[in-house]
Amino acid sequence: MQQYDITGMSCAACSARVEKAVSALKGIDSCSVNLLTNSMTVEGSAAPKDIISAVEKAGYGARSKNTSHTNEISSASLDSAEKETSLLIKRLVSSLIFLAVLMYFSMGHSMLGLPLPYFFENNYIALTLMQLLLSAAVMVINQKFFKNGFKGIIHKAPNMDTLVALGSGASFVYSTCVLFAMTDTLLNGKTELVKQYSHEVYFEAAAMILALITVGKMLESRSKNKTTNAIKSLMSLTPKTANIIQDGKEITVPSENVKAGDIFIVRPGESIPVDGVVIEGESAVNESALTGESIPADKAVGSTVSAATINTVGVLRCKAVHVGQDTTLAQIIKTVTQAAATKAPAAKAADKAASIFVPAVLIISAVTFALWLIAGEAVGFSLARAVSVLVISCPCALGLATPVAIMVGSGVGAKNGILFKTAAALEETGKAQIAVLDKTGTVTHGTPSLTDILPINSMTKDEFLKLAYSLEVNSEHPLSKAISEQGKKQFDTPLPSSSFKTFSGSGVKAVINDSTITGGNKRLIQTICTLPDYAVKKGDELAAEGKTPLYFAKDNEYIGTIAVADTIRAESIQAIKELKDMGIHVVMLTGDNEKTANAVGSAAGVDNVIAGVLPNDKADVIKQLTSYGKTLMVGDGINDAPALTAADSGIAVGAGTDIAIDSADVVLMKSKLTDVPAAIRLSRKTLRNIHENLFWAFIYNIMGIPLAAGIYYPIFGLKLNPMFGAAAMSISSLCVVSNALRLNFADVYNSRRDKKAKPIKENIKIERKKKDMEVTLKIKGMMCPHCEATVKKALEEFAQVDCAQPSFKENKAVVKLNSDIDVELLKKAVIDKGYEVE
């Protein structure tokens, strides 16, 4: 993707012209021009010099951006925008000074009875000549309209400046002709006609049009600058200096000079200069600038810290990891900037209209002038109607309708920790009808925790937990870690252990206090001892609640059960309720077994649970769901990446993997599920704002142009003075930008005004691919068909086995599976029947 700064654009017709010129080049896959940011995004293999040349041939300027320095570019662009506003203010003030004098001479005397200098009394030629000079001064001050306008005509790409220049210029030229006519009339002695001619000049209109358009441009520019407030506030967060350790001494350096691997120190109240990891100290860090989360996050050794967050309590010694343009803050700024540079699908209608708008207005103006002349009206009257058509027409409102809303919406999202990568993502997210939530790490915490401790009567809970902790502390399995974490909280050290052994996917055992302690699933423990009926029943109850029961035996006797579960996040239930209140069908997708998944889904309140889905199959399920309605996928892991890509909108939680974040359209920095309905809410508000802007832009021109042309004059006597047309043109653009700025006040977490989404077509039915897996066991000791039957029966007792085909001649058994199973269990079943397995 290549990005360019474009100069010389003034309206939607300009952006459409640039887009058309670049899109015509060979090797261009897509081209998007943003009128708000005066930028262009191009994808394809065309050379930058060819792209710049195409833009210049279209009559505009182009400069390639260095996308590796996005923040510097953003800063330069914002400074340029503020400089433009300052220049517009100077132009406006100068114009108004001359305009005030002009209006005094043209209307002050005749309409208000204000006194004129003695020399001008009854000297109509001198009075008109003064008006010519004053209006010419205003035109010189605003010469940019004429330069850009006539340049557009030369390049066969008329724009808004063309309309303004023609309107003002026509009024000036006609009035100048009238002045010559007055002089000729006076020389011929027809003094009575001189006064009559003096009322036919439009010098004040020529100047007023330019002044009013400049007023509109200035107000529009100031409002447009406000739409980038979110980016400005993010950029202002960047710390200026950092305290680093160099040669054993602490020195202060500019934050941009910090390199990866440098050690830096952050004291209470200071901003963290770059992304890093804590190597010494404990504190609480205020991360609200990045995530919108007001509660400071606790940091200790090993915790990650981000640039622009504020250390609140203790002193932290950190190691720099990501610096410069790689920090989280820089990436957020880059994401918001790039989202604003892309084009939303809703802009297509405006683009089509803008491409033919100015030529159509020029034709309408010419036809208006001709028809009024044919109808018998005076040249002055006909010209006034034609000029009114030129100056009231506003392609700017069409061009700004979408990008200003996208810019403000993206900024509001960034302030709340919701990052939309593209304008299309901001538009599409709010259209979701189905929300698919990954279970582990999204609906739940993603890390198991201990929930139940159930020892036999002869042991206390502490005795049982210490024994289990001493066993499981040697294992790296997530379920073992849940027990170990709880044990570390209650006990100083575990009991000594030896002869530790792991049964893959089943459990572990070790010798502790001269006794063999075994812990694992039901099938493993049942090979060691007989489980009491009450223990089996309780284990089934725990599993039905979405928990994983782990059974423990001491030597050959059952001693208790510990339940572990990946608990539901506190905000998940509220988020799911909000999604359902929006009329969105909520589906939970997981690779877990159906019993556990249904228990979690029921507790969370989802509409559908789709369990036992392998990572590779998640994308296939999403594709099926998209046939029922617009689908949104929320995930955090590597295994969610294909599904995030397959969905209409993919949302990744910020604490997820880089692959998931790269695959998603939206990133939630706070990793809270409540930000999903907030993102949908913001998307809906932004899309509604775009529609309001487009409606205003179209309806303004549909109603304004006929009024300016004088269509209502014969019926109602209504006609529009060109000066009021110019004022209306300025107001129209201002209204569009001001309406977009209302998004800054949007409360994305307020669900009171949520509207129902369009319901899905029918009840969801997912066709699951049947697993087709085989395991081949090499078996020694089978001598006859009877041996084959014995092995076959032993293997087919497992629910995961569809069928087993032993062969004593080939000394093997081919086992067809319908789901995953630990091969060690299959081996053990055969060995228990008296055979050897390799």
C-alpha positions in Angstrom: 0.0 0.0 0.0 1.3 3.4 -1.0 0.2 6.7 0.4 0.4 10.2 -1.1 -0.3 13.8 -0.1 -2.5 15.5 -2.7 -2.5 19.3 -3.1 -4.9 21.6 -5.0 -8.2 19.7 -4.2 -11.2 21.9 -3.2 -14.2 19.6 -3.6 -15.6 16.1 -4.3 -15.2 16.7 -8.0 -11.4 17.1 -7.5 -11.0 13.9 -5.5 -13.1 12.0 -8.1 -10.9 13.4 -10.9 -7.7 12.3 -9.1 -9.1 8.9 -8.3 -10.1 8.4 -12.0 -6.8 9.5 -13.3 -4.8 7.2 -11.1 -7.2 4.2 -11.4 -6.6 4.4 -15.2 -2.9 3.4 -14.8 -1.8 -0.1 -15.5 -1.0 -2.1 -12.3 -3.4 -0.2 -10.1 -5.6 -2.5 -8.0 -7.4 0.2 -6.0 -7.2 3.9 -5.4 -8.9 5.9 -2.7 -8.7 9.7 -2.4 -9.7 11.4 0.9 -10.9 15.0 0.5 -10.8 15.6 4.3 -7.2 14.6 4.8 -6.0 15.5 1.2 -4.5 12.1 0.9 -4.5 9.2 -1.5 -4.1 5.5 -0.8 -3.0 3.3 -3.7 -2.6 -0.5 -3.9 -0.9 -2.1 -6.9 2.4 -2.5 -8.7 2.4 0.9 -10.6 5.6 3.0 -10.0 5.3 6.0 -7.7 6.6 8.4 -10.4 3.8 7.2 -12.8 1.2 7.8 -10.1 2.5 11.3 -9.3 2.7 12.1 -13.0 -1.0 11.0 -13.5 -2.1 13.3 -10.6 -0.1 16.2 -12.0 -1.6 15.7 -15.5 -5.0 15.8 -13.9 -4.1 19.3 -12.6 -3.1 18.6 -9.0 0.0 18.0 -7.0 1.2 14.8 -5.3 3.9 13.8 -2.9 4.7 10.3 -1.7 4.5 9.6 2.0 7.0 7.6 3.9 4.7 5.1 5.7 7.4 4.1 8.1 7.2 7.5 9.7 3.4 7.8 10.0 3.5 9.9 13.1 5.8 12.5 11.5 3.5 12.6 8.5 0.4 13.0 10.6 2.0 15.8 12.6 3.0 17.6 9.3 -0.4 17.1 7.9 -2.1 18.5 11.0 0.3 21.5 11.1 -0.4 22.1 7.4 -4.2 22.1 8.0 -3.8 24.6 10.9 -1.6 26.8 8.7 -4.3 26.7 6.0 -6.9 27.9 8.5 -4.7 30.7 9.6 -4.2 31.9 5.9 -8.0 31.7 5.4 -8.6 33.9 8.4 -6.1 36.5 7.0 -7.8 36.4 3.6 -11.2 36.7 5.2 -10.2 39.8 7.3 -8.6 41.5 4.3 -11.7 40.7 2.2 -14.1 42.0 4.8 -12.3 45.4 5.1 -12.6 46.1 1.4 -16.1 44.6 1.2 -17.3 46.8 4.0 -16.2 49.9 2.1 -17.7 48.5 -1.1 -21.1 47.8 0.5 -21.1 51.4 1.9 -20.7 52.8 -1.6 -23.0 50.4 -3.4 -25.9 50.1 -0.9 -25.2 52.3 2.1 -26.2 55.5 0.3 -29.1 54.2 -1.8 -30.7 51.8 0.7 -29.8 53.3 4.1 -29.4 56.9 3.1 -25.8 57.2 4.4 -23.9 60.3 3.3 -21.3 60.0 0.5 -18.3 62.2 0.0 -19.1 65.3 -2.0 -17.2 64.1 -5.1 -19.4 61.0 -5.5 -22.8 62.7 -5.1 -24.8 62.3 -8.3 -21.5 61.2 -10.0 -22.7 57.7 -10.8 -19.7 56.8 -13.1 -17.2 57.7 -10.3 -19.3 55.7 -7.8 -19.4 52.7 -10.1 -15.7 53.0 -10.8 -15.0 52.9 -7.1 -17.0 49.8 -6.7 -15.0 48.2 -9.6 -11.7 49.0 -7.8 -12.9 47.7 -4.4 -14.4 44.5 -5.8 -11.2 43.9 -7.9 -9.2 44.2 -4.6 -11.3 41.5 -3.1 -10.8 39.3 -6.2 -7.1 39.8 -6.0 -7.1 38.8 -2.3 -9.1 35.6 -3.2 -7.2 34.9 -6.5 -6.8 31.3 -5.4 -10.4 30.6 -6.5 -9.6 31.9 -10.0 -6.3 30.1 -10.3 -7.7 26.7 -9.3 -10.9 27.2 -11.1 -9.5 28.1 -14.5 -6.8 25.4 -14.1 -9.6 22.9 -13.7 -11.1 24.1 -17.0 -7.7 23.9 -18.8 -7.4 20.2 -17.5 -11.0 19.5 -18.4 -11.7 18.9 -14.7 -14.0 21.7 -13.5 -14.4 21.9 -9.7 -16.0 24.0 -7.0 -13.5 26.8 -7.5 -14.5 26.8 -11.2 -18.1 27.5 -10.1 -17.1 30.3 -7.7 -14.7 31.8 -10.2 -17.2 31.8 -13.1 -20.0 33.2 -10.8 -17.9 36.0 -9.4 -16.1 36.6 -12.7 -19.3 36.8 -14.7 -20.7 39.3 -12.3 -17.6 41.4 -12.5 -17.3 41.2 -16.3 -20.9 42.1 -16.8 -20.7 45.0 -14.4 -17.6 46.3 -16.1 -19.4 46.2 -19.5 -22.3 48.1 -17.9 -19.7 50.7 -16.7 -18.4 51.2 -20.2 -22.0 51.5 -21.4 -22.6 54.2 -18.8 -19.5 56.1 -20.0 -20.7 55.8 -23.6 -24.1 57.0 -22.7 -22.8 60.0 -20.9 -20.6 60.9 -23.8 -23.6 60.7 -26.1 -25.4 63.1 -23.8 -28.0 60.7 -22.5 -27.4 61.5 -18.9 -30.9 60.3 -17.8 -29.9 56.7 -18.6 -26.7 56.8 -16.6 -28.5 56.5 -13.2 -30.6 53.7 -14.6 -27.5 51.8 -15.7 -25.9 52.3 -12.2 -28.6 49.9 -10.8 -27.5 47.2 -13.2 -24.0 46.6 -11.8 -23.2 43.6 -9.6 -19.7 44.5 -8.3 -20.9 44.0 -4.7 -22.2 40.5 -5.7 -18.9 39.6 -7.3 -17.0 40.5 -4.1 -19.6 39.2 -1.6 -19.6 35.8 -3.3 -15.9 35.5 -2.7 -16.1 36.8 0.8 -18.9 34.5 1.8 -17.3 31.4 0.3 -14.1 32.3 2.2 -16.2 32.5 5.4 -17.5 29.1 4.7 -14.1 27.7 3.8 -12.6 29.1 7.0 -15.3 27.7 9.2 -15.2 24.4 7.4 -11.4 24.3 7.8 -11.7 25.0 11.5 -14.3 22.3 11.9 -12.3 19.8 9.9 -9.4 20.5 12.2 -11.6 19.5 15.1 -12.3 16.1 13.5 -8.6 15.3 14.0 -8.6 16.2 17.7 -8.4 12.5 18.6 -5.2 12.0 16.6 -3.8 15.3 18.0 -4.5 14.2 21.6 -2.8 10.8 21.0 0.2 12.4 19.5 0.5 14.9 22.4 0.9 11.9 24.7 4.3 10.9 23.3 6.8 11.6 26.1 9.6 14.0 25.1 12.4 12.5 27.3 13.5 9.3 28.9 15.8 8.4 31.8 18.1 5.6 30.6 21.0 3.8 32.2 24.2 4.2 30.2 27.6 3.1 31.4 26.1 2.6 34.9 24.8 6.2 35.1 21.3 7.6 34.7 21.1 10.1 31.9 18.1 11.9 30.3 17.8 11.6 26.5 15.0 12.4 23.9 12.5 9.5 23.9 13.1 9.0 20.1 16.8 8.1 20.9 15.9 5.1 23.1 16.9 1.9 21.5 15.5 -1.6 22.0 17.4 -3.3 24.8 18.1 0.0 26.7 17.3 0.1 30.4 15.1 3.0 31.5 13.7 4.2 34.8 10.3 5.6 35.4 9.4 7.4 38.6 5.9 8.1 40.0 4.1 10.7 37.9 6.3 10.2 34.9 5.2 8.9 31.5 6.6 5.7 30.2 8.7 6.6 27.1 8.6 3.4 25.1 7.1 -0.1 25.2 9.0 -2.4 27.5 9.0 -5.0 30.2 9.5 -4.5 33.9 12.8 -6.0 35.3 12.7 -4.4 38.7 10.0 -2.8 41.0 6.3 -2.8 41.4 3.7 -0.1 40.7 0.3 0.7 39.2 0.2 2.3 35.7 -2.6 4.4 34.4 -3.2 3.1 30.9 -6.4 5.2 30.2 -4.7 7.1 27.4 -4.4 3.9 25.3 -7.2 1.7 26.5 -9.8 4.1 28.0 -9.6 2.0 31.2 -9.7 4.4 34.2 -8.4 1.9 36.9 -4.6 1.7 36.9 -3.1 -1.7 36.1 -0.7 -3.4 38.6 2.8 -4.0 37.2 5.5 -6.2 38.6 8.6 -8.0 37.3 7.8 -9.5 33.9 4.8 -7.2 33.2 4.7 -5.2 30.0 4.4 -1.5 29.9 3.4 0.8 27.0 4.6 4.2 25.9 2.5 7.2 27.0 1.0 5.5 30.0 1.7 7.0 33.4 3.4 5.4 36.4 1.5 6.3 39.5 3.1 4.8 42.6 6.5 3.0 42.7 9.7 3.3 40.7 10.0 0.9 37.8 13.1 -0.2 36.1 12.3 -1.5 32.6 13.9 -2.9 29.5 12.9 -1.3 26.1 11.3 -3.7 23.7 9.4 -1.6 21.1 10.6 1.9 20.3 9.9 4.6 17.7 7.2 3.6 15.2 6.8 0.2 16.8 5.3 1.3 20.1 1.7 0.6 20.8 0.9 4.3 20.8 2.5 4.7 17.3 0.6 1.8 16.0 -2.7 3.2 17.3 -2.0 6.5 15.6 -1.1 4.7 12.4 -4.3 2.6 12.6 -6.6 5.7 13.1 -4.8 7.7 10.4 -5.0 4.8 7.9 -8.7 4.2 8.7 -9.4 7.9 7.9 -7.5 7.6 4.6 -9.6 4.7 3.4 -13.0 5.0 1.8 -16.3 3.6 3.2 -18.7 1.8 0.9 -21.3 4.4 1.7 -19.3 7.0 -0.2 -19.8 5.3 -3.5 -23.1 7.2 -4.3 -21.5 10.5 -3.4 -18.5 9.7 -5.6 -20.6 8.9 -8.6 -22.6 12.1 -8.2 -19.5 14.2 -7.6 -17.9 13.0 -10.8 -20.6 14.6 -13.0 -21.8 17.3 -10.6 -19.8 20.3 -11.7 -20.2 19.8 -15.5 -24.0 19.3 -14.9 -24.1 22.6 -12.9 -22.3 24.5 -15.6 -24.8 23.2 -18.2 -27.8 24.1 -15.9 -26.4 27.6 -15.4 -25.9 28.1 -19.2 -29.4 26.8 -19.9 -30.9 29.0 -17.2 -29.2 32.1 -18.7 -30.4 31.3 -22.2 -34.0 30.4 -21.2 -34.5 33.6 -19.2 -33.2 35.7 -22.1 -35.6 33.8 -24.5 -38.4 34.5 -22.0 -37.8 38.2 -22.5 -36.0 39.0 -19.3 -33.1 41.5 -19.2 -29.5 40.4 -19.4 -28.9 41.5 -15.8 -31.8 39.4 -14.5 -30.8 36.3 -16.6 -27.2 36.7 -15.5 -28.2 36.9 -11.8 -30.1 33.6 -12.1 -27.2 31.9 -13.9 -24.7 33.1 -11.3 -27.0 32.0 -8.5 -27.0 28.5 -9.9 -23.2 28.5 -10.0 -22.6 29.7 -6.5 -25.3 27.8 -4.6 -24.2 24.4 -6.0 -22.1 22.7 -3.4 -20.0 19.6 -4.4 -18.0 20.1 -1.1 -20.8 18.8 1.0 -21.0 15.6 -1.1 -17.2 15.1 -0.8 -17.1 15.7 3.0 -20.2 13.7 4.0 -18.4 10.4 4.5 -14.8 11.2 5.4 -15.6 13.6 8.2 -17.9 11.1 9.9 -15.2 8.3 9.5 -12.5 10.5 10.9 -14.5 11.5 14.0 -15.9 8.0 14.5 -12.4 6.5 14.3 -11.2 9.0 16.8 -14.0 8.3 19.2 -13.2 4.6 18.9 -9.5 5.2 19.6 -10.3 7.2 22.7 -12.4 4.3 24.0 -9.8 1.6 23.1 -11.6 0.4 20.0 -9.5 0.6 16.9 -11.1 0.3 13.4 -8.5 -0.5 10.8 -10.5 0.7 7.8 -13.5 2.9 7.0 -15.2 -0.2 5.6 -14.7 -2.0 9.0 -16.3 1.0 10.8 -19.3 0.8 8.5 -19.7 -3.0 8.4 -19.4 -3.7 12.1 -22.8 -2.1 12.9 -24.6 -4.2 10.3 -23.9 -7.4 12.2 -26.8 -9.8 12.7 -24.8 -12.7 14.1 -22.0 -12.4 16.7 -19.7 -15.4 17.0 -17.7 -15.5 20.2 -14.7 -17.7 20.8 -15.0 -19.3 24.2 -11.5 -19.6 25.6 -9.9 -16.2 26.3 -12.9 -14.3 25.0 -16.0 -15.3 26.9 -13.8 -16.9 29.6 -10.5 -15.8 31.1 -8.6 -18.3 29.0 -6.7 -19.6 32.0 -8.1 -22.4 34.2 -8.6 -21.7 38.0 -9.4 -24.0 40.9 -13.1 -24.1 41.8 -13.7 -27.1 44.0 -11.7 -29.2 46.5 -13.4 -32.4 47.5 -11.2 -34.7 49.7 -12.4 -38.0 51.3 -13.6 -37.7 54.9 -10.3 -38.8 56.5 -8.4 -35.8 55.0 -8.8 -32.1 55.4 -9.0 -29.8 52.4 -5.5 -28.3 53.2 -3.9 -31.7 53.5 -5.4 -32.9 50.2 -4.6 -29.6 48.4 -0.9 -29.7 49.6 -0.6 -33.3 48.3 -2.1 -32.4 45.0 0.0 -29.2 44.7 3.2 -31.2 45.5 2.3 -33.5 42.6 1.1 -31.0 40.0 3.8 -28.4 40.6 6.1 -30.6 38.4 3.7 -30.4 35.4 3.4 -27.7 32.7 -0.2 -28.7 31.8 -2.7 -25.7 32.2 -4.9 -27.7 34.5 -1.9 -28.6 36.7 -0.9 -24.9 36.8 -4.3 -24.0 38.1 -3.8 -26.3 41.1 -0.2 -25.1 41.5 -1.2 -21.4 41.5 -3.7 -22.1 44.3 -1.1 -24.1 46.2 1.4 -21.3 46.0 -1.1 -18.9 47.6 -1.7 -21.3 50.6 1.6 -23.0 51.2 5.2 -21.8 51.4 6.8 -24.8 49.6 5.5 -28.1 48.1 6.4 -31.5 49.6 9.5 -33.2 48.1 8.7 -35.6 45.2 10.5 -38.1 43.0 9.9 -40.5 40.1 7.6 -38.0 38.4 5.9 -39.3 35.3 3.4 -37.8 32.8 0.7 -39.7 31.1 0.1 -37.7 27.9 -3.3 -36.1 28.1 -4.4 -38.2 31.0 -2.5 -37.2 34.2 0.6 -37.4 36.3 2.1 -39.5 39.1 5.0 -39.1 41.5 6.3 -40.6 44.8 5.6 -38.2 47.8 6.3 -39.2 51.4 7.0 -42.8 50.2 3.5 -43.1 48.6 2.7 -43.1 44.9 0.3 -40.2 44.2 -1.5 -40.2 40.9 -3.8 -37.4 39.6 -5.7 -37.2 36.3 -8.9 -37.9 34.5 -11.4 -40.6 35.3 -10.1 -43.1 32.8 -6.6 -43.0 34.2 -7.6 -43.2 37.9 -9.9 -46.2 37.1 -6.9 -48.1 35.9 -5.3 -47.7 39.3 -8.2 -48.0 41.7 -12.0 -48.3 41.8 -13.8 -44.9 42.0 -16.6 -44.8 44.5 -20.1 -44.2 43.0 -20.4 -40.9 44.8 -17.1 -39.7 43.3 -18.2 -40.6 39.8 -21.6 -39.0 40.3 -20.1 -35.8 41.7 -17.6 -35.7 38.8 -20.4 -35.9 36.3 -22.2 -33.0 38.0 -19.0 -30.9 37.9 -18.6 -31.6 34.2 -22.2 -30.6 33.6 -21.4 -27.3 35.2 -18.6 -26.7 32.7 -15.8 -27.8 35.1 -13.1 -30.4 34.6 -12.9 -32.9 37.5 -9.4 -34.3 38.3 -9.3 -37.4 40.5 -6.5 -38.3 42.8 -5.3 -41.7 44.3 -2.7 -42.5 47.0 -1.1 -45.8 46.2 -4.2 -47.7 45.1 -6.9 -45.8 47.0 -9.0 -42.9 45.9 -8.4 -39.8 48.1 -10.4 -37.0 46.5 -11.4 -34.8 43.5 -10.4 -31.3 42.5 -12.4 -29.3 39.9 -10.8 -26.8 37.6 -12.6 -24.5 35.2 -11.9 -21.7 32.8 -14.3 -19.2 34.5 -16.5 -16.7 32.6 -15.3 -13.1 32.5 -17.2 -10.8 34.8 -18.3 -8.6 31.8 -19.1 -11.4 29.4 -22.7 -12.0 30.6 -23.5 -8.2 30.4 -21.9 -8.0 26.9 -23.9 -10.9 25.6 -27.1 -9.5 27.1 -26.4 -6.2 25.3 -25.8 -8.0 22.0 -29.1 -9.9 22.3 -30.9 -6.7 23.2 -29.6 -5.3 19.9 -31.3 -8.1 18.1 -28.0 -9.9 17.4 -28.0 -13.7 17.4 -25.1 -14.7 19.7 -23.2 -17.9 18.9 -20.3 -19.4 21.0 -17.7 -21.3 19.0 -15.2 -23.6 20.7 -13.1 -26.7 20.3 -14.1 -27.9 23.8 -16.3 -30.9 24.4 -20.0 -30.4 24.1 -20.9 -30.9 27.7 -18.5 -28.2 29.0 -19.3 -25.9 26.2 -23.0 -26.1 26.8 -22.5 -25.4 30.5 -20.5 -22.3 29.8 -22.9 -21.2 27.0 -25.9 -21.6 29.2 -24.2 -19.6 32.0 -23.2 -16.8 29.6 -26.6 -16.7 28.0 -25.7 -17.3 24.3 -28.3 -18.4 21.8 -26.3 -21.2 20.2 -23.2 -23.3 21.1 -21.1 -25.0 18.5 -18.6 -27.2 20.2 -15.8 -29.6 19.3 -14.7 -27.4 16.3 -11.1 -27.8 15.3 -9.1 -24.6 14.4 -9.1 -25.5 10.7 -12.9 -26.0 10.8 -13.7 -22.7 12.5 -13.5 -20.7 9.2 -15.9 -23.3 7.5 -18.4 -22.8 10.3 -18.2 -19.0 9.9 -18.7 -19.3 6.1 -21.9 -21.2 6.8 -23.1 -18.6 9.3 -22.6 -15.8 6.8 -25.3 -17.4 4.7 -27.8 -16.6 7.5 -26.8 -12.9 7.9 -24.0 -10.5 8.4 -21.5 -12.2 10.7 -19.1 -10.8 13.2 -16.4 -13.0 14.8 -14.6 -12.2 18.1 -11.5 -14.1 19.0 -8.0 -13.8 20.5 -5.9 -16.8 19.5 -3.8 -18.1 16.5 -6.6 -20.6 15.9 -9.1 -17.8 15.5 -7.2 -16.1 12.7 -8.9 -18.0 9.7 -12.3 -17.4 11.2 -11.6 -13.7 11.8 -10.7 -13.4 8.1 -13.8 -15.4 6.9 -16.3 -13.3 8.9 -17.9 -10.1 7.5 -16.2 -8.3 10.4 -13.4 -9.7 12.6 -12.8 -8.4 16.1 -9.6 -9.3 18.0 -9.1 -8.6 21.7 -5.9 -6.6 22.3 -4.5 -9.2 24.7 -4.6 -11.8 21.9 -1.9 -13.0 19.6 -0.3 -10.9 16.9 -1.7 -13.2 14.2 -5.3 -12.7 15.5 -4.8 -8.9 15.7 -3.4 -8.8 12.1 -6.3 -10.9 10.8 -9.0 -8.7 12.4 -10.8 -5.6 11.1 -11.3 -4.2 14.6 -9.0 -4.4 17.7 -10.2 -4.0 21.3 -7.4 -2.6 23.4 -9.0 -3.3 26.7 -9.7 -7.0 25.9 -13.2 -6.6 27.4 -16.2 -8.2 25.7 -18.4 -5.2 26.6 -16.4 -3.3 23.9 -18.0 -5.5 21.2 -21.5 -4.0 21.6 -19.8 -0.6 22.1 -18.0 -1.0 18.7 -21.3 -2.0 17.1 -23.0 1.0 18.7 -20.3 3.4 17.4 -20.4 1.9 14.0 -24.2 2.3 13.8 -24.0 5.9 15.0 -21.3 6.7 12.4 -23.2 5.1 9.6 -26.4 7.0 10.6 -24.3 10.2 10.7 -23.0 9.4 7.1 -26.5 8.9 5.9 -27.6 12.2 7.5 -24.7 14.0 5.8 -25.4 12.5 2.4 -29.1 13.3 2.7 -28.4 16.9 3.6 -25.8 17.2 0.7 -28.2 15.8 -1.9 -31.4 17.5 -0.6 -29.6 20.9 -0.4 -28.7 20.8 -4.1 -32.0 19.3 -5.2 -33.9 22.1 -3.6 -31.3 24.9 -3.9 -30.5 24.7 -7.6 -34.1 25.1 -8.9 -34.6 28.0 -6.5 -31.4 29.7 -7.8 -32.4 29.1 -11.4 -35.7 31.0 -10.8 -38.1 28.1 -11.4 -40.3 29.4 -8.6 -40.2 33.0 -9.8 -43.2 32.8 -12.3 -45.4 31.0 -9.7 -44.5 32.4 -6.3 -42.3 35.4 -7.3 -39.3 33.8 -5.5 -35.8 34.6 -6.8 -32.4 34.2 -5.2 -29.8 36.9 -5.0 -26.3 35.5 -5.9 -25.0 36.7 -2.6 -27.5 34.6 -0.6 -26.6 31.7 -2.9 -23.0 32.0 -1.9 -24.0 32.2 1.8 -26.1 29.0 1.4 -23.2 27.2 -0.3 -20.9 28.0 2.7 -23.5 27.0 5.2 -24.1 23.6 3.5 -20.5 22.4 4.0 -20.4 23.8 7.5 -23.6 21.8 8.4 -22.1 18.6 7.2 -18.9 19.0 9.2 -20.8 20.2 12.3 -23.1 17.2 12.1 -20.1 14.8 12.0 -18.6 16.6 15.1 -21.7 15.5 17.1 -20.2 12.0 17.2 -17.7 13.3 19.7 -20.5 13.4 22.2 -21.6 9.8 21.5 -21.7 7.5 24.6 -20.8 4.2 23.1 -21.5 2.3 26.3 -25.1 3.6 26.7 -27.5 0.9 25.6 -30.8 2.7 26.2 -31.2 3.7 22.6 -30.1 0.5 21.0 -32.2 -0.6 18.0 -32.8 -4.1 16.9 -30.7 -5.5 14.0 -32.4 -7.1 11.0 -33.3 -10.6 12.2 -31.5 -13.6 10.6 -33.3 -15.6 7.9 -34.0 -18.8 9.8 -32.9 -21.1 12.6 -29.1 -21.8 12.3 -28.1 -25.3 11.3 -24.4 -26.1 10.9 -23.3 -29.1 8.9 -20.2 -30.5 10.6 -17.5 -32.3 8.8 -17.1 -35.8 10.1 -13.6 -36.5 11.4 -11.7 -39.1 9.4 -8.6 -40.1 11.4 -6.7 -43.3 11.7 -4.2 -44.7 14.2 -2.2 -47.8 13.5 -0.9 -49.8 16.4 1.8 -52.4 16.0 0.8 -55.4 18.2 2.8 -58.5 19.2 1.3 -61.6 20.5 -1.9 -62.0 18.3 -1.9 -65.6 17.1 -5.4 -66.2 15.7 -8.8 -64.7 14.9 -9.8 -65.0 18.5 -7.0 -62.7 19.4 -8.2 -60.2 16.8 -11.7 -60.3 18.3 -10.3 -59.6 21.8 -8.2 -56.6 20.6 -11.1 -55.3 18.5 -13.5 -55.4 21.5 -11.0 -53.7 23.8 -10.4 -50.9 21.4 -14.0 -50.3 20.3 -15.1 -49.7 24.0 -13.8 -46.2 23.5 -16.4 -43.7 22.4 -13.9 -42.0 20.2 -13.3 -45.2 18.2 -15.6 -45.9 15.2 -14.1 -49.2 14.4 -10.9 -51.2 14.9 -9.5 -53.7 12.3 -6.8 -55.9 14.0 -4.8 -58.4 11.8 -2.7 -61.2 13.5 -1.0 -61.9 10.2 0.3 -58.3 9.9 0.7 -57.8 13.6 -1.2 -54.5 13.6 -4.5 -52.9 14.3 -5.9 -50.0 12.2 -8.1 -47.8 14.5 -10.6 -45.4 12.9 -11.4 -42.4 15.1 -14.2 -39.8 15.2 -12.4 -37.5 17.6 -9.1 -37.0 19.4 -8.0 -39.6 21.9 -4.8 -40.2 23.8 -3.0 -43.0 22.0 -1.5 -44.1 25.4 -5.1 -45.1 26.4 -5.4 -47.3 23.3 -2.1 -48.9 24.0 -3.0 -49.6 27.6 -6.3 -51.2 26.6 -4.5 -53.7 24.4 -1.7 -54.3 26.9 -4.3 -55.1 29.6 -5.5 -57.9 27.4 -2.1 -59.5 27.4 -0.5 -58.2 24.2 2.5 -56.0 23.5 2.3 -52.7 21.7 5.2 -51.0 20.0 
